[in-house]
Amino acid sequence: MPPSEPPKDAPQPAAANQPPAADTATGPSRPINKIRQTKVDLGGLMMVLADHLYSTPAVALRELVQNAHDSCRRRELEAGSDFDARITVEVDAAARTLVIEDNGAGLTDDEIDRYLATVGSGYTRRLREAGVGGSASELIGYFGLGFLSAFVIAERVEVWTASYQDPARAWRFASRSGQSYTVEPAEARPIGSRVTLFLSPKHATFADARAIRGLLRRYCCLLAVPIHFPQGSDDGAAINAEPPPWREAEERSELRRRTLEREFAARFAGGLGPLCTLPLRNRGAGPGSDVRGLLWIHEATTYGSNDNRQIAVFVRGMLIDPDERDLLPRWAGFVGAVVESDALAPTASREDLQRDEAYAAAQAAIHDALIDGLATLARREPGTWRRVLLRHNEALLGAAISDPRLFDLLADELTVPTTQGDLAVATVLRRGGGKIHVSRAERGGFEELLFRALKVPVVVGTRYGALPFCREYIERSGRGGKLVILGSGDSEDELFERVDDVLPAVRARLEAALGGRDYELILARFAPPYLPFVGVPDREVELKRRIESDKADARIGAAVLSLARRFTQQVEERPPLRVYVNAGCPAIAALLAAPKERGARAAALLRPLLALLSETDDSGRIMPIDEALETYCAAVVELLEGDKQGRGEG
């Protein structure tokens, strides 16, 4: 049956490679190349800005105080009037309100619409971009987003304001969500603004006097405009009345200056506490390097790579980031700081800093100030310097190898961990006969035995910074010497002088007396002569056996284990232990010269002793420790019994 034909008025299929016809059922087609305006979902934008821009609701207080501060600076710039700038913060727990009031420039009706109620439109930015001098350099705001933070903690916001431009007229702004608002004339009031937040139930803590006082002291302690918080204050002084130590105009005694600096640092150091302080002054190290403030060394001890860097950053007097640790060098895990800058640029949330040229210049300035401060401390305050070294020696080992100037300062001051305790590297070099011996063994091995007998210290190379510091000491100090890494093939050549021309009969005698299937016997000469032999584990073979054992599957992730096994597959099969027999030892010489029967009795004593002196893992051990002790005791008994029988004693 042939297919039926379509009705005459049915739409025809589009020709090949032709775009389909425009759908005219819903209206005429639009020009494809027309420039269109991006639309904004105000509700969604407000949710993002008010609910998700800031990491903590506490930022709302900071942003509103910042707005009050900038309003005061604006009045100074534009009105030119002589007035005492002032910000007052009040709370009412019963009414659940938070109030921020200032006597700054205030707002006109038009400015409420253009700036307060327009997202991203900030009057402060206009002033700063205009390059107005004087107080403009102290303006904080930029993005025009700060007022939105009020809606993070408040269910309703009201603003009463009167502008210096028209002081006879006041206005009341009110909004519940930030998306819509009302503005109406209000009763006459002094020039300035009063912002009242009617807090949501879950943010009622922002009406707690103690909490707000703590936040104000934290965020606003460097602001120049006085901030008053009458609740909890007996003397009526501003919470930021005391300038930070680096802004002190008054000459202080050295003792008083140190006391003030430590007290200030203690407010930011937390449980780590300040041991001593170091100055950070603007020295013009580069573009944007206007950072100034205070550095300190932690009182609490740091170990190795512990990262206890602390640095609070204030931009134009307002705390932006309480933990901007990347401004400090990575090695400075024992350092805290409070710094301020006008050049550093905050991100939109004002809780972080932009990584730009000013940031890099600030890093460089802080780095230089820290090194210079440590050098000055070592020179002028030797007692305090000794305390720094005592508490942070291990961390300073890592720091010293990160900067040549720091290494030069610390090369002869720091100690490294050794088998004889913590020693200065110069002492290790002297006791080692011009060599620094470093062990990378995870536990005491042949190195500890051999060098204890030689009374030579061995640096514990597994401890943080010890090996790199010793290597740097040899290369940079100009004192000569040699670095010997124990456990490597090169180090064995340093320690043991192999005897190559061993007669077959002598080798056979040694194999019979001391040999075994799981280790290699090597005749050599080494000190001290009273040590008959030393067992040297092959670290690569030990690792190969551990990695390729079934137990490794349960302890190590599959991907890491696969990479490790790829490496160990290249390690050839060989005995896990090399036993160096001391050709210069009288006991070995006597063993080789003794009659066969007496040599066998001596060997019975020496074999368990070899097991006890050869520290290796269980898989490569010559014999278990308990078996070695039991065999040794049995050999002593047999030796004594044989002597009695030889003398005919009953």
C-alpha positions in Angstrom: 0.0 0.0 0.0 1.6 3.3 -1.0 2.1 5.9 1.7 -0.5 8.6 1.9 0.4 12.1 0.7 0.6 14.9 3.3 -2.0 17.7 3.2 -1.2 20.6 1.0 -1.0 23.0 3.9 1.3 20.9 6.0 4.7 22.4 6.8 7.4 21.0 4.5 10.7 19.6 5.9 13.7 21.9 5.7 16.0 21.4 2.9 19.4 19.8 3.7 21.9 22.2 5.2 19.3 24.9 5.7 18.3 26.4 9.1 14.8 25.7 10.1 12.3 28.5 9.6 11.7 30.8 12.5 8.9 29.8 14.8 6.3 32.5 14.2 3.6 30.9 16.4 4.9 32.7 19.4 5.6 36.0 17.8 7.9 37.6 15.2 11.5 36.5 15.1 14.1 38.8 16.8 17.3 40.0 15.1 20.1 37.6 16.0 22.8 40.3 16.2 21.0 42.8 18.4 22.8 44.0 21.5 20.8 42.9 24.6 21.1 44.0 28.2 22.0 41.5 30.9 19.2 41.1 33.4 19.6 40.8 37.2 17.5 38.7 39.5 17.6 41.1 42.4 16.3 38.5 44.8 18.9 36.0 43.9 21.7 38.7 43.9 20.6 39.9 47.4 20.7 36.3 48.7 24.2 35.8 47.4 25.5 39.2 48.6 23.7 39.2 52.0 23.9 35.5 52.9 26.9 34.1 51.2 29.5 36.9 50.5 30.8 36.9 54.1 32.2 33.9 56.0 31.0 35.1 59.4 28.1 37.3 60.5 30.5 39.3 62.7 31.6 41.0 59.5 28.4 43.0 59.6 29.5 45.0 62.6 32.8 45.8 60.9 31.2 46.9 57.7 28.8 49.2 59.4 31.5 50.8 61.6 33.6 51.2 58.4 30.7 53.1 56.7 30.4 55.4 59.8 34.2 56.0 59.7 34.2 56.9 56.0 31.2 59.2 56.6 33.3 61.1 59.2 36.2 61.4 56.8 33.9 62.6 54.0 32.7 65.4 56.2 36.2 66.4 56.9 37.0 66.4 53.2 34.0 68.1 51.8 32.5 70.3 54.5 35.9 71.6 55.8 34.2 72.1 59.2 36.0 71.8 62.4 34.3 69.0 64.3 35.3 66.1 66.6 34.6 62.9 64.6 32.9 60.3 66.7 31.3 56.9 66.3 29.0 55.4 69.0 27.9 51.8 69.2 25.0 50.7 71.5 23.1 47.5 72.1 19.8 46.6 73.7 19.4 43.0 74.5 15.8 43.3 75.5 14.8 45.0 72.3 17.3 42.9 70.3 18.8 45.9 68.6 22.3 47.1 67.6 22.9 50.8 66.8 25.8 52.4 65.0 25.8 56.2 65.1 28.2 58.7 63.7 28.5 62.5 63.3 29.8 62.3 59.8 28.6 63.7 56.5 25.1 62.2 56.6 23.0 61.6 53.5 20.5 63.6 51.4 17.3 62.1 50.0 19.0 61.7 46.6 22.1 60.1 48.1 20.0 57.5 49.9 18.7 56.4 46.5 22.0 56.6 44.7 24.4 55.2 47.2 22.8 53.6 50.3 20.1 51.7 48.3 22.1 51.0 45.1 24.2 47.8 45.2 27.8 48.4 44.1 27.5 52.2 44.1 29.8 53.5 46.7 30.4 57.3 47.3 33.7 56.5 49.0 35.1 54.9 45.8 34.3 58.2 44.0 36.3 60.2 46.5 39.3 57.9 46.3 39.3 57.7 42.5 39.1 61.5 42.4 42.4 61.6 44.2 41.3 64.0 46.9 44.1 64.5 49.4 44.1 64.6 53.2 41.7 62.3 54.8 40.9 60.5 51.5 43.9 58.3 52.1 42.1 57.0 55.2 38.9 56.1 53.5 38.2 52.3 53.8 35.2 51.4 51.6 35.4 50.8 47.9 32.8 48.3 46.5 29.5 49.7 47.8 28.5 46.4 49.3 29.1 47.0 53.0 25.6 48.1 53.9 24.1 44.8 52.7 25.9 43.0 55.5 23.3 44.5 57.8 20.7 42.1 56.3 22.9 39.1 57.3 22.0 39.6 61.0 18.9 41.9 60.9 15.4 41.2 59.9 14.8 45.0 59.7 17.1 48.0 59.3 16.3 51.7 59.8 18.6 54.7 59.1 18.0 58.2 60.4 20.3 60.7 58.7 20.8 64.4 58.1 23.4 65.7 55.6 25.8 68.5 56.2 24.6 69.8 52.9 21.1 70.4 54.2 21.2 70.1 58.0 17.7 71.3 58.4 16.2 68.2 56.7 16.4 64.7 58.1 15.3 61.4 56.6 14.3 58.0 57.7 15.2 54.9 55.6 13.6 51.6 56.3 13.9 48.1 54.7 13.2 44.5 55.7 15.0 42.6 53.0 17.2 45.1 51.2 15.2 44.5 48.0 12.7 47.3 48.7 12.7 50.3 51.0 10.9 53.4 52.1 12.3 56.9 52.6 10.4 59.6 54.5 11.1 62.9 56.1 12.1 62.6 59.8 12.4 64.9 62.8 15.3 67.2 62.8 18.5 65.6 64.2 22.2 66.4 64.4 24.3 66.0 61.2 25.3 62.3 60.7 23.6 59.0 60.6 22.1 56.5 63.1 21.7 52.9 61.8 19.5 50.6 63.9 19.5 46.9 63.3 16.5 44.9 64.6 18.3 41.6 64.9 16.9 38.3 63.8 16.4 35.7 66.7 19.4 33.6 65.6 21.7 36.6 65.7 20.5 37.9 69.1 24.1 37.6 70.4 24.9 40.8 68.5 22.9 42.6 71.2 25.2 41.2 73.9 27.4 44.0 75.2 30.4 41.8 76.0 30.4 40.2 72.6 30.2 43.5 70.8 32.9 45.1 72.8 35.2 42.2 72.0 34.4 42.5 68.2 35.0 46.2 68.2 38.4 45.8 70.0 39.3 43.2 67.4 38.2 44.8 64.2 38.5 48.5 65.0 41.4 49.0 67.4 43.5 50.8 64.8 40.9 53.2 63.4 41.7 56.8 64.0 38.1 58.0 64.5 37.2 57.4 68.2 34.7 54.6 68.7 32.7 54.7 71.9 30.9 51.8 73.4 29.3 53.2 76.6 28.1 49.8 77.9 30.8 48.1 79.9 33.0 51.2 80.0 33.5 53.1 83.3 35.7 55.9 82.1 33.9 56.7 78.9 37.2 56.3 76.9 37.0 55.2 73.3 37.8 51.5 72.8 40.6 52.5 70.3 41.9 55.4 72.4 45.4 53.8 72.8 47.3 54.0 69.5 49.3 50.9 68.4 53.0 51.0 69.5 54.3 51.9 66.1 52.2 55.0 65.9 53.4 56.3 69.3 54.4 60.0 69.0 55.5 60.2 72.6 59.1 59.2 73.4 59.2 56.2 75.7 61.9 54.5 77.6 63.2 51.2 76.1 61.6 49.2 79.0 58.3 50.9 78.6 58.3 50.5 74.8 58.9 46.8 75.1 56.2 46.4 77.7 53.6 48.2 75.5 54.7 46.1 72.5 54.3 42.8 74.3 51.0 43.8 75.7 49.7 44.7 72.3 51.1 41.5 70.7 49.5 39.4 73.5 46.0 40.6 72.3 46.6 38.8 69.0 49.0 36.0 69.9 46.5 33.9 71.8 47.9 30.9 73.7 51.3 31.1 71.9 52.2 34.4 73.6 55.0 36.8 72.6 58.5 36.1 73.8 59.9 39.3 72.3 58.9 41.9 69.6 60.6 43.1 66.4 59.8 46.4 64.6 58.2 46.6 61.2 58.7 50.0 59.7 57.9 51.4 56.3 61.3 51.5 54.7 60.2 51.9 51.1 61.6 48.6 49.9 59.5 48.7 46.7 56.2 50.0 45.2 53.4 49.5 47.6 55.6 48.4 50.5 54.0 50.7 53.0 53.4 48.0 55.6 54.2 48.9 59.2 53.4 47.2 62.5 54.8 44.7 64.9 56.4 41.3 64.6 57.0 38.9 67.5 58.6 35.6 68.3 56.2 33.1 70.0 56.9 32.3 73.6 55.6 28.7 73.1 58.1 26.2 71.7 57.7 25.1 68.1 58.9 21.8 66.6 60.1 21.1 63.1 57.7 22.1 60.4 54.9 23.2 62.8 53.2 26.2 61.1 52.2 28.6 63.8 52.4 31.7 61.7 50.0 34.4 62.8 49.4 37.7 61.1 46.5 40.1 61.4 46.2 42.6 58.5 44.6 46.0 58.9 43.9 48.1 55.8 43.4 51.8 56.5 42.9 50.9 60.2 40.3 48.2 59.7 41.0 44.5 60.3 40.6 42.7 57.0 42.2 39.3 57.6 43.0 37.9 61.0 45.1 35.1 59.5 46.9 36.2 56.4 49.8 33.9 57.1 51.1 33.9 53.5 52.5 37.4 54.1 55.1 35.8 56.4 57.8 33.5 55.0 56.9 29.8 54.9 59.8 29.1 57.3 58.5 31.5 59.9 56.3 29.1 61.8 57.4 30.7 65.1 56.4 34.2 64.2 53.3 36.4 64.7 52.6 39.9 63.5 50.1 42.7 63.3 50.5 44.9 60.2 48.7 47.7 58.6 48.8 49.1 55.1 47.1 51.6 52.8 48.3 49.9 49.6 47.0 46.4 50.1 43.7 45.8 48.3 40.9 43.7 49.9 38.7 41.4 48.0 35.0 42.1 47.6 34.1 40.4 50.9 36.9 42.3 52.6 38.0 39.2 54.4 41.0 38.5 52.2 43.6 40.3 50.1 44.2 40.5 46.4 47.5 38.8 45.4 48.9 41.8 43.4 52.2 43.8 43.3 51.4 45.5 46.6 51.0 42.1 48.2 54.3 40.8 46.9 56.0 44.0 48.0 54.5 43.6 51.5 55.8 40.0 51.6 59.3 41.2 50.7 59.2 44.0 53.3 58.1 41.7 56.1 60.7 39.1 55.1 63.5 41.7 55.3 62.2 43.2 58.5 62.1 39.8 60.2 65.7 38.9 59.3 67.0 42.3 60.2 65.0 42.1 63.5 66.5 38.8 64.4 70.0 40.0 63.6 69.5 43.1 65.8 68.1 41.0 68.6 71.1 38.7 68.5 73.4 41.7 68.7 71.6 43.8 71.3 69.8 41.3 73.5 71.9 38.2 73.9 69.8 36.9 76.8 66.6 37.1 74.8 68.3 35.7 71.8 69.4 32.6 73.8 65.7 32.1 74.8 64.7 32.3 71.1 67.3 29.7 70.2 66.2 27.4 73.0 62.5 27.4 72.1 62.8 27.4 68.3 66.1 25.7 67.4 64.5 23.0 65.3 62.3 25.5 63.4 65.2 27.8 62.8 67.2 24.9 61.2 64.7 24.9 58.4 64.5 28.7 58.3 68.3 29.0 58.0 68.5 27.0 54.8 65.8 29.1 53.3 67.7 32.4 53.3 71.5 33.0 53.0 71.4 36.0 55.4 69.6 34.0 58.0 72.1 31.1 57.6 75.0 33.4 58.1 73.3 34.6 61.4 72.5 31.2 62.7 75.3 28.9 61.3 77.2 28.8 64.6 74.2 29.4 66.9 72.0 26.4 66.2 72.5 22.8 67.3 71.7 19.6 65.5 70.5 16.3 67.1 73.3 13.7 67.4 74.0 10.5 69.1 75.8 12.5 71.7 73.0 15.0 72.2 72.3 18.4 70.6 75.6 19.8 69.4 76.7 22.8 67.4 77.8 21.8 63.9 81.3 23.1 64.5 81.6 20.7 67.4 80.4 17.8 65.3 82.9 18.7 62.7 85.8 18.8 65.2 84.9 15.6 67.0 84.4 13.9 63.6 88.0 14.7 62.5 86.9 17.2 59.9 83.8 15.1 58.8 80.1 15.4 59.6 78.6 12.0 59.7 74.9 11.9 59.2 72.6 8.8 59.6 69.3 8.5 57.8 68.4 5.3 59.6 65.0 5.3 61.3 66.4 3.5 64.3 69.8 3.0 65.9 71.9 0.7 63.6 75.6 -0.1 62.9 76.3 3.6 62.8 75.4 4.1 66.4 77.4 1.1 67.5 80.5 2.0 65.4 80.6 5.7 66.1 79.8 5.3 69.8 82.9 3.1 70.0 84.8 5.7 68.1 83.4 8.5 70.4 82.3 10.3 67.2 78.9 12.0 67.1 76.5 11.1 64.3 73.8 13.6 63.2 70.3 12.2 63.3 69.4 13.0 59.7 65.8 12.0 60.0 65.1 15.0 62.2 63.6 18.1 60.7 66.2 20.3 58.9 69.3 18.5 60.3 70.7 17.0 57.1 70.1 20.1 54.9 71.6 22.4 57.5 74.7 20.3 57.8 75.1 20.2 54.0 74.7 24.0 53.8 77.2 24.4 56.6 79.9 22.4 54.6 79.1 24.3 51.4 78.7 27.8 52.7 80.7 28.2 55.9 84.1 28.2 54.3 85.5 26.0 57.2 86.2 23.0 55.0 85.2 19.5 56.0 83.3 16.7 54.4 79.7 15.5 54.7 79.4 11.7 55.0 75.9 10.2 54.6 76.0 6.9 56.4 74.3 3.9 54.9 75.3 4.8 51.4 77.9 2.9 49.3 80.2 5.9 49.4 80.1 6.1 53.2 81.0 2.4 53.6 84.1 3.1 51.4 84.9 5.9 53.8 84.6 3.7 56.9 85.8 0.3 55.8 89.1 -0.4 54.0 88.4 -3.6 52.2 91.1 -6.3 52.2 91.0 -7.6 48.6 93.9 -10.1 48.6 92.2 -12.6 51.0 93.6 -16.1 50.7 91.0 -18.8 49.9 92.0 -20.7 53.1 91.4 -17.6 55.2 88.1 -16.9 53.6 87.0 -20.5 54.1 87.9 -20.2 57.8 85.9 -17.0 58.2 82.9 -18.5 56.4 83.1 -21.6 58.6 83.3 -19.5 61.8 81.0 -16.6 61.1 79.4 -17.1 57.7 75.7 -17.5 57.0 73.4 -17.8 54.0 71.6 -14.5 54.6 74.5 -12.1 54.7 77.8 -11.4 53.0 81.1 -11.6 54.8 83.7 -8.9 53.9 87.2 -8.7 55.4 88.2 -5.1 56.0 90.2 -2.9 58.3 88.4 -0.2 60.4 88.6 1.6 63.7 88.4 0.9 66.6 90.6 -2.2 66.5 88.7 -3.8 69.5 85.5 -4.1 67.5 85.6 -7.5 65.8 82.8 -7.0 63.2 80.0 -4.7 62.2 76.7 -5.7 60.4 75.6 -3.1 57.9 72.0 -3.6 56.6 71.3 -3.0 53.0 68.5 -0.3 53.2 67.3 -0.9 49.7 66.8 -4.6 50.2 65.1 -4.0 53.5 62.7 -1.6 51.8 62.1 -4.1 48.9 61.2 -6.8 51.3 58.8 -4.6 53.3 57.1 -3.2 50.2 56.7 -6.6 48.5 55.4 -8.3 51.6 51.7 -9.1 51.9 51.4 -6.9 55.0 52.2 -3.8 52.8 48.9 -4.3 51.0 47.0 -3.7 54.2 49.0 -0.6 55.3 49.7 1.3 52.1 47.3 2.7 49.5 47.2 0.9 46.2 48.4 3.8 44.1 51.3 4.6 46.4 52.2 0.9 46.8 52.2 0.5 43.0 54.7 3.4 42.6 56.9 2.0 45.4 57.0 -1.5 44.0 57.9 -0.1 40.6 61.0 1.3 42.3 61.9 -1.8 44.3 61.6 -4.0 41.3 64.8 -2.4 40.1 66.6 -3.5 43.3 68.5 -6.7 42.6 68.2 -9.7 44.9 71.1 -9.8 47.3 71.7 -10.5 51.0 70.1 -7.9 53.3 73.2 -7.6 55.5 76.9 -7.1 54.9 79.1 -8.1 57.7 82.5 -6.4 57.8 85.0 -8.5 59.7 87.8 -6.4 61.2 91.2 -7.7 60.0 92.9 -5.4 62.4 91.1 -6.9 65.5 93.3 -9.1 67.7 90.4 -11.4 68.4 89.9 -12.1 64.6 93.6 -12.6 64.1 93.6 -15.1 67.0 90.6 -16.9 65.6 92.3 -17.4 62.3 95.5 -18.6 63.9 93.9 -21.0 66.5 93.6 -24.8 66.1 90.4 -25.9 64.6 88.8 -27.1 67.9 89.7 -24.0 69.8 88.6 -21.8 66.9 85.2 -23.5 66.9 84.7 -22.7 70.6 85.6 -19.1 70.0 83.3 -19.0 67.0 80.5 -20.2 69.2 81.0 -17.1 71.3 81.4 -14.7 68.3 78.4 -15.8 66.3 75.7 -14.8 68.8 77.7 -11.6 69.6 77.5 -10.8 65.8 73.8 -11.3 66.0 73.5 -8.9 68.9 75.7 -6.2 67.3 74.0 -6.4 63.9 70.9 -4.2 64.2 68.5 -4.9 61.3 64.8 -5.6 60.8 63.4 -9.0 61.8 63.5 -10.4 58.3 67.3 -9.8 58.0 68.3 -10.6 61.5 71.1 -13.3 61.8 69.2 -14.9 64.7 66.5 -13.8 67.1 67.8 -11.9 70.2 66.6 -14.5 72.6 68.3 -17.2 70.6 71.5 -15.2 70.4 71.6 -14.7 74.2 70.8 -18.3 74.9 73.5 -19.4 72.4 76.0 -17.0 73.9 75.4 -18.3 77.5 75.7 -21.9 76.3 79.0 -21.2 74.6 80.4 -19.6 77.8 79.3 -22.6 79.8 80.9 -25.0 77.3 84.1 -23.0 77.3 84.4 -23.1 81.1 83.5 -26.8 81.3 86.1 -27.5 78.6 88.8 -25.7 80.6 87.9 -27.6 83.8 88.2 -30.9 81.9 91.4 -29.9 80.3 92.9 -29.1 83.8 91.5 -32.4 85.2 89.2 -30.6 87.7 86.3 -32.7 89.0 
